[in-house]
Amino acid sequence: MNSNQFRSIVEPTLNDIHDDTYQKLENQWKPIFKVEKGTSRRSHEDVKLALTGLAALSPEGAPVSYSEGGQAYTTQYVYKTFKLAFKMSEEMIEDGDHINLSKIYVKGLARSMNESEEIYHADILNNAFNTGAQFLYGDGQPLLSETHPIFEAGESFSNMLATPADLSEAALEALTTQIRLTPDERGHKMN
């Protein structure tokens, strides 16, 4: 007999070791990124809508004013799949020492998957200013830009400080104020 004949026992054990190791590893990216359940397709499109304009003061008996919304832009997210495995020879399995070695490698796989996630997520922040085509979002701008367009023609907004600053209380206060003044797609403050 060899462990191939007991695969239904060995494989769940190794999966449990992998999952336990993986779940115990800290994810530095999770407090930064919002995770949402995706669709069952290869990609997902996020449509940014421009809602209605401001309401107009209307005298008694006057007809109501209408405002048209619209589609400001679409961002497409293509799902990424990360895969990694190891294999062992039949002779190694027949020697019987593969279980202990497998446990070590399974823990290594969990750490590798975790590190791959960290690198992938950090890459988004590392390229926040990059204007290369693969780093642009639906509005045609990188994550951090001084010229994010607004649906209303000719207007834009910045999600960067006018003067770059190191992380400090003053810089955080300035960013907080800037965030409060960030407009929506119609140019209205989002609060």
C-alpha positions as a Markdown table, in Angstrom:
| # | Residue | x | y | z |
|---|---|---|---|---|
| 1 | Met | 0.0 | 0.0 | 0.0 |
| 2 | Asn | 1.1 | 3.6 | -0.5 |
| 3 | Ser | -0.5 | 7.0 | 0.2 |
| 4 | Asn | -1.9 | 7.3 | -3.3 |
| 5 | Gln | -4.4 | 4.6 | -2.2 |
| 6 | Phe | -5.3 | 6.9 | 0.8 |
| 7 | Arg | -5.5 | 10.2 | -1.1 |
| 8 | Ser | -8.9 | 11.0 | 0.3 |
| 9 | Ile | -7.3 | 11.1 | 3.8 |
| 10 | Val | -3.9 | 12.7 | 2.9 |
| 11 | Glu | -5.3 | 15.5 | 0.6 |
| 12 | Pro | -7.8 | 17.0 | 3.1 |
| 13 | Thr | -5.1 | 16.9 | 5.8 |
| 14 | Leu | -2.7 | 18.9 | 3.6 |
| 15 | Asn | -5.5 | 21.3 | 2.6 |
| 16 | Asp | -6.3 | 21.8 | 6.3 |
| 17 | Ile | -2.6 | 22.6 | 7.0 |
| 18 | His | -2.5 | 25.0 | 4.0 |
| 19 | Asp | -5.8 | 26.8 | 5.0 |
| 20 | Asp | -4.8 | 27.0 | 8.7 |
| 21 | Thr | -1.4 | 28.5 | 7.8 |
| 22 | Tyr | -2.9 | 30.9 | 5.2 |
| 23 | Gln | -5.5 | 32.2 | 7.6 |
| 24 | Lys | -3.0 | 32.9 | 10.3 |
| 25 | Leu | -0.9 | 35.1 | 8.0 |
| 26 | Glu | -1.5 | 38.8 | 8.3 |
| 27 | Asn | -2.8 | 40.6 | 5.3 |
| 28 | Gln | -1.5 | 44.2 | 5.2 |
| 29 | Trp | -3.7 | 44.9 | 2.2 |
| 30 | Lys | -7.0 | 44.1 | 3.7 |
| 31 | Pro | -7.5 | 47.4 | 5.7 |
| 32 | Ile | -6.7 | 49.4 | 2.6 |
| 33 | Phe | -8.8 | 47.6 | -0.1 |
| 34 | Lys | -12.6 | 46.9 | 0.0 |
| 35 | Val | -13.3 | 43.3 | -1.1 |
| 36 | Glu | -16.6 | 42.8 | -2.9 |
| 37 | Lys | -18.1 | 39.6 | -4.3 |
| 38 | Gly | -17.5 | 39.5 | -8.0 |
| 39 | Thr | -19.6 | 38.1 | -10.9 |
| 40 | Ser | -19.1 | 34.7 | -12.4 |
| 41 | Arg | -17.6 | 36.2 | -15.5 |
| 42 | Arg | -14.0 | 36.8 | -16.4 |
| 43 | Ser | -14.3 | 40.5 | -15.7 |
| 44 | His | -16.6 | 43.1 | -14.0 |
| 45 | Glu | -17.6 | 46.5 | -15.2 |
| 46 | Asp | -18.2 | 49.3 | -12.8 |
| 47 | Val | -20.2 | 52.1 | -14.3 |
| 48 | Lys | -19.9 | 55.6 | -12.8 |
| 49 | Leu | -23.1 | 57.4 | -13.2 |
| 50 | Ala | -23.6 | 61.2 | -13.4 |
| 51 | Leu | -26.8 | 61.8 | -11.5 |
| 52 | Thr | -29.1 | 64.7 | -11.7 |
| 53 | Gly | -28.2 | 68.4 | -11.5 |
| 54 | Leu | -29.3 | 70.8 | -8.8 |
| 55 | Ala | -33.0 | 71.4 | -8.1 |
| 56 | Ala | -34.3 | 74.8 | -9.4 |
| 57 | Leu | -36.4 | 77.2 | -7.4 |
| 58 | Ser | -39.9 | 76.9 | -9.0 |
| 59 | Pro | -42.6 | 79.5 | -8.7 |
| 60 | Glu | -46.1 | 78.3 | -7.9 |
| 61 | Gly | -47.8 | 76.7 | -10.8 |
| 62 | Ala | -44.6 | 76.6 | -12.9 |
| 63 | Pro | -43.7 | 73.3 | -14.7 |
| 64 | Val | -41.1 | 71.1 | -13.1 |
| 65 | Ser | -37.5 | 71.2 | -14.4 |
| 66 | Tyr | -36.0 | 68.0 | -15.6 |
| 67 | Ser | -32.3 | 67.0 | -15.4 |
| 68 | Glu | -30.7 | 64.2 | -17.4 |
| 69 | Gly | -28.2 | 61.9 | -15.9 |
| 70 | Gly | -25.7 | 60.0 | -17.8 |
| 71 | Gln | -22.9 | 57.5 | -17.8 |
| 72 | Ala | -19.7 | 59.3 | -16.9 |
| 73 | Tyr | -17.3 | 56.4 | -17.5 |
| 74 | Thr | -16.8 | 52.7 | -17.1 |
| 75 | Thr | -14.0 | 50.9 | -15.4 |
| 76 | Gln | -13.4 | 47.3 | -16.2 |
| 77 | Tyr | -11.9 | 44.9 | -13.6 |
| 78 | Val | -10.4 | 41.7 | -15.0 |
| 79 | Tyr | -10.2 | 39.0 | -12.4 |
| 80 | Lys | -6.7 | 37.6 | -11.7 |
| 81 | Thr | -6.0 | 34.0 | -10.8 |
| 82 | Phe | -2.8 | 33.0 | -9.0 |
| 83 | Lys | -1.7 | 29.4 | -9.0 |
| 84 | Leu | 1.2 | 27.5 | -7.5 |
| 85 | Ala | 1.8 | 23.9 | -6.7 |
| 86 | Phe | 4.5 | 21.4 | -6.1 |
| 87 | Lys | 4.8 | 17.7 | -7.0 |
| 88 | Met | 6.6 | 14.7 | -5.7 |
| 89 | Ser | 7.8 | 11.7 | -7.5 |
| 90 | Glu | 6.1 | 8.3 | -7.0 |
| 91 | Glu | 9.3 | 7.0 | -5.4 |
| 92 | Met | 9.3 | 9.8 | -2.8 |
| 93 | Ile | 5.7 | 8.9 | -2.0 |
| 94 | Glu | 6.5 | 5.2 | -1.8 |
| 95 | Asp | 9.4 | 6.0 | 0.6 |
| 96 | Gly | 6.8 | 7.3 | 3.1 |
| 97 | Asp | 8.6 | 10.5 | 4.1 |
| 98 | His | 6.5 | 12.6 | 1.8 |
| 99 | Ile | 3.9 | 13.4 | 4.4 |
| 100 | Asn | 6.3 | 15.4 | 6.6 |
| 101 | Leu | 7.9 | 17.0 | 3.6 |
| 102 | Ser | 4.5 | 17.8 | 2.1 |
| 103 | Lys | 3.4 | 19.6 | 5.3 |
| 104 | Ile | 6.5 | 21.8 | 5.0 |
| 105 | Tyr | 5.8 | 22.6 | 1.4 |
| 106 | Val | 2.1 | 23.1 | 1.9 |
| 107 | Lys | 2.9 | 25.8 | 4.6 |
| 108 | Gly | 5.4 | 27.3 | 2.0 |
| 109 | Leu | 2.6 | 27.4 | -0.6 |
| 110 | Ala | 0.3 | 29.3 | 1.9 |
| 111 | Arg | 3.1 | 31.8 | 2.6 |
| 112 | Ser | 3.8 | 32.2 | -1.2 |
| 113 | Met | 0.1 | 32.9 | -1.9 |
| 114 | Asn | 0.0 | 35.4 | 0.9 |
| 115 | Glu | 3.1 | 37.2 | -0.4 |
| 116 | Ser | 1.8 | 37.2 | -3.9 |
| 117 | Glu | -1.4 | 38.9 | -2.7 |
| 118 | Glu | 0.7 | 41.5 | -0.8 |
| 119 | Ile | 2.8 | 42.3 | -3.9 |
| 120 | Tyr | -0.2 | 42.5 | -6.2 |
| 121 | His | -2.0 | 44.9 | -3.9 |
| 122 | Ala | 1.1 | 47.0 | -3.2 |
| 123 | Asp | 1.6 | 47.3 | -6.9 |
| 124 | Ile | -1.7 | 49.2 | -7.2 |
| 125 | Leu | -0.4 | 51.8 | -4.7 |
| 126 | Asn | 3.1 | 51.8 | -6.1 |
| 127 | Asn | 1.7 | 52.7 | -9.5 |
| 128 | Ala | -0.8 | 55.2 | -8.2 |
| 129 | Phe | 0.8 | 58.0 | -10.3 |
| 130 | Asn | 1.7 | 55.9 | -13.3 |
| 131 | Thr | 0.1 | 57.2 | -16.5 |
| 132 | Gly | 0.8 | 54.0 | -18.5 |
| 133 | Ala | -2.3 | 52.6 | -20.2 |
| 134 | Gln | -2.5 | 49.5 | -17.9 |
| 135 | Phe | -2.6 | 51.8 | -14.8 |
| 136 | Leu | -5.4 | 54.1 | -15.9 |
| 137 | Tyr | -9.0 | 53.9 | -14.6 |
| 138 | Gly | -12.3 | 54.5 | -16.4 |
| 139 | Asp | -11.9 | 58.2 | -16.3 |
| 140 | Gly | -8.6 | 57.9 | -18.2 |
| 141 | Gln | -6.5 | 58.9 | -15.1 |
| 142 | Pro | -4.2 | 57.0 | -12.7 |
| 143 | Leu | -5.4 | 56.4 | -9.2 |
| 144 | Leu | -3.8 | 59.7 | -8.0 |
| 145 | Ser | -4.2 | 62.6 | -10.4 |
| 146 | Glu | -4.6 | 66.3 | -10.4 |
| 147 | Thr | -7.0 | 66.1 | -13.3 |
| 148 | His | -9.8 | 63.6 | -12.7 |
| 149 | Pro | -12.5 | 64.7 | -15.1 |
| 150 | Ile | -16.0 | 65.6 | -14.0 |
| 151 | Phe | -19.0 | 64.7 | -16.2 |
| 152 | Glu | -19.8 | 68.4 | -16.6 |
| 153 | Ala | -17.6 | 69.3 | -19.6 |
| 154 | Gly | -14.3 | 71.1 | -18.9 |
| 155 | Glu | -14.1 | 70.6 | -15.2 |
| 156 | Ser | -11.8 | 68.3 | -13.2 |
| 157 | Phe | -10.7 | 67.7 | -9.6 |
| 158 | Ser | -7.6 | 66.6 | -7.9 |
| 159 | Asn | -7.2 | 63.9 | -5.3 |
| 160 | Met | -3.7 | 65.1 | -4.4 |
| 161 | Leu | -2.4 | 67.9 | -2.3 |
| 162 | Ala | -1.5 | 71.0 | -4.3 |
| 163 | Thr | 2.0 | 70.9 | -2.7 |
| 164 | Pro | 3.2 | 67.4 | -2.0 |
| 165 | Ala | 3.9 | 66.8 | 1.7 |
| 166 | Asp | 5.2 | 64.1 | 4.0 |
| 167 | Leu | 2.8 | 62.3 | 6.2 |
| 168 | Ser | 2.0 | 64.6 | 9.1 |
| 169 | Glu | -0.9 | 65.9 | 11.1 |
| 170 | Ala | -1.1 | 69.1 | 8.9 |
| 171 | Ala | -1.0 | 67.0 | 5.7 |
| 172 | Leu | -3.8 | 64.7 | 7.0 |
| 173 | Glu | -5.9 | 67.7 | 7.9 |
| 174 | Ala | -5.4 | 69.2 | 4.5 |
| 175 | Leu | -6.4 | 66.0 | 2.8 |
| 176 | Thr | -9.4 | 65.6 | 5.1 |
| 177 | Thr | -10.6 | 69.1 | 4.0 |
| 178 | Gln | -9.9 | 68.2 | 0.3 |
| 179 | Ile | -11.9 | 65.0 | 0.6 |
| 180 | Arg | -14.8 | 66.9 | 2.1 |
| 181 | Leu | -14.7 | 69.2 | -1.0 |
| 182 | Thr | -14.4 | 66.4 | -3.5 |
| 183 | Pro | -17.1 | 66.8 | -6.1 |
| 184 | Asp | -19.4 | 64.1 | -7.6 |
| 185 | Glu | -19.8 | 63.7 | -11.3 |
| 186 | Arg | -22.0 | 66.8 | -11.5 |
| 187 | Gly | -19.6 | 68.9 | -9.6 |
| 188 | His | -21.6 | 68.9 | -6.4 |
| 189 | Lys | -19.8 | 68.4 | -3.1 |
| 190 | Met | -20.2 | 64.8 | -2.0 |
| 191 | Asn | -19.6 | 65.6 | 1.8 |
